[in-house]
Amino acid sequence: MEKAQGDMNERIDQEYVHILFGMSDAGSLKVTLSALGIRETSQVLSFNELFSIGPLSGLDTIPGMQNRHLWMMERDEDYSISQHYNQENQLVRMAQTVKSIPHHAIIVIWVADNAHDQTGLRFVLHLLRDRIQPVHMVNVTEQYQSAGIHGTDGVVPFYSGAIDQESYLLIVKKYSQGLPLESNQRKEYEADWLRLAEENQMLRLWEDAAIISYDESALDEVILRSVIELEVEQERNQVRKGLS
């Protein structure tokens, strides 16, 4: 484990270090940076977590991380498998890696308007709270809108994977260096992390440009209603097939 962590740290010697919160998002960014011919100047890191659910209390400590790990394992049977095959992206290792990013590197954090990315952003800024150098950010949802990009369905993407390849290429080409966060912005994000960690609810939703904490049963009624609606629709389809 120590050797693997050491290998990762040795690779972080590029001009830019990009931080994302999903393995798929990280893969897309790597491919796009390569297509733009700037991959060699960049290190791409990704957390393998789902920050919109699960405990956050003490998450910058080993006991806090272990508590979250156990909570996730008890509720998601695929979690252990994912963690096993992506060990460099585990929470403990990634937290250590983020803290050890060299001062000369420009950090660019990529997010979209969803509770998972936005919670992850606040956690990373908490880890970097003692870093004097500027931290940069790209909100792909905001840049999608500000660049005048509009999909045929008029839907604004709330995660990177919802952006078509051509539009994503335009965003990365224009904002590959990110936009520096002002000091007051960083402090607000750091304070918001402390709020979320103190509330320590098991569910977080993105509402009105803010992360709102909820009890983990908050969506039970919505999920149940959706299941019932699907079952009714399936029964209707079966009846239609029987009549045709």
N, C-alpha and C positions, 0 to 999 in steps of 0.2 A: 504493500500500500504506500509506504513512504517513497519507494522508487517511482511509482506511478505519479504521485503528487510532485515529486521533484522534476520528472520529465515535463509535466505540464507547466510548471513554473519556468523552466528553462526555455520553453517555446514562447513565453510572453516577453518577447523582446522587440516586437514590432512597434511601429509608430502609433497605430490605433488598436485599441482593445474594445471589441463590440460585445455587449452583454445582452442576451435575450432570455426569454422565459419559456421556451419550448424547443424540443429537438427538431421538429419540422421547420419552425421559423428560422432556426440557426442554419439548417441545411439550405433553405431558400436564399438566405443572405450570402452564404458562402458561394453558391452557384452564381448569384448576381454580381458579387464582387469580382469573381473570376471573369465573368462576361465583360465587365467594365475594365479589366486589366489592372485592378488594384488589390487583388487578393493577397499578394506577397507582402504588402505593408500592414496587413491586418490580422489580428488574432480574434477568432470568434468563440465566445464562451456561452454556454447555455445551462440554466438550471433545469433539472428534470423533476419539477414539482408542479402542483396545482394549488397556487396560493389563494385561490378563492374559497377553499375549504380547509378545515383542520385548524388545530391550535397554533397560536402565534406567540404565546407568552414565552419569554426568555429564549427566543429563537436564535439569538446570537451567542448562545451558550450550548455546550455539549448536552447537559440535561434537557434543555428545551428542545433541541433537535431530536434527541432520543424519544422524548415524549410524543413529538409530532410523528416520528417514524412509526412508533407502535400504534398510534391512533389510525394512521393510514393503512397499516398492514391489517388491522382488525376489520377494516371496512372495504378494502379493495384487494381482491385476490390477485390482480395483475400487477399491483404495486411492487411487490418483492421481485417479480421477474424483470420489470422495467429497471429497477434499481440495480439488479445483478448485472444486466447487460450494458448499463451506462454508469459504471462506477465513478468515472471522472466527473460526472455531472451530479453526483449526490450532493445533498445539502451541505454536509460537513466539509467536503472537499472544495466545493464551489465557494463557500464562505471564506475558507482559508485562501483560496486563489484570488478572490476579489480584494481581500485585504493586502495581498502581497504584490498587487500590480505596481510596477515601477513608476516612480514619480514623473519620468519623462514621457510616459505613454498617455495618449489622449483617450479617455474613456467615453464611449458612446453607448448609451442605454436605449434600446429599441422597445417601444410599447405601442399598444393600441388602446382604444377606449373600452376596456373590460376590466372586471374586478381582479382577475388573475394577474394580468400584466401590471396593472396599477398598484396592486399590493406588493408585487415583486419589486417594482421600482422603488417604493418606499423602504423596503427591506434593504436593498442594495445601498441606497443613500444613507441609511442608518449605519451600515457597515463601513461606509466611506466618510462618516461624519468628521473624522479628524484629518481628512485629506485636504490640504490647502489648495492644490491645483484645481482648476475648473473641471466640472463634470458636464458632459454634453448629453443631450437627449434627442430622440426623434420619435414623435408621436405619429405613426403612419395614418391613423384615422384623420387627424387634423391636417396633415400634409396632403392627403388624398383630396380633402375638401378645398384647401387653400390653393392647390395647384390647378383647380378648375377641372379635375378629373371627375367624370360622372358616368357611372355604369348605365347600361341600357335599362336596368330595372329601377334605377334611382335610389337604390339602397346604399347607405353609407356603411362601409365595412367596419365591424367592431373587432376584427382580428386580422392579422397579416394574411392568413391563408385565404381570406375572402377577396383579396385584391388580385385582379388578373395580372398575368405575368408582365405584360407591356407597361401597365401603370406602375407596378412595383419597381420595374427597372428604372422608370423615370424618377421615382421618389428616391431610390438609392443613389442614382447618379447625381441628383441635386443635393442630397442631404447625407452623403456617406460620412462627412466629418461631424455631423450632428450640429445642434444648436446649443451653445453654452447656457447652463442654468444660472440665473442670477442668485446671489447669496441668499436673498430673502426667500426665493423659491425653494432652494435646498432646505432651508430651515423649516419652511412650512411642510414639506414632504417628510422631513425627519420627525417633526412634531406629530404629524398624522400617523406615522408608524407607531409612535409611542401610544397614541390613542387606541389604535387597532389592537396592539399587543395587550394593553390594559383591559379592553373590553373582552378580548379572547373568546369571541363567539366563534362557532364552528362553520358559519356560512357568511360570505360577503358578496354583495351585489353592487353593480355600478349603476347608480341612479342620480340623474341631474348633476353629472360631472363630479360625483363624489362616491366614495366607498362607504356603503352602509352595512353595518354588522347585523346579522340575524341569528336566531336560534336555528339549529340544523333542521328542525321540522317545519320551517317557514314555508317551504315550497311543496310540502306533502299534498296539500289540497290541489294545487296546480298539476302536479304529477299524476295524481289519481284521476283528475278530470280528463287529462290528456289520454290516459290509458283507456278510460271508458269510451271516449270519443273514437279512438282507434278501433276498439272492439266493435262498436256500433257500425263504423264505416266498413269494417271487414265483413260483418254480417250482411250489410246491404249489398256489397259486391258479390257475395255468395248467392244471394237471392236473385240478383240480376243475371248471374251466370246460369242459374237454374231455369230462369224464364226465357233465356235466349236460345 
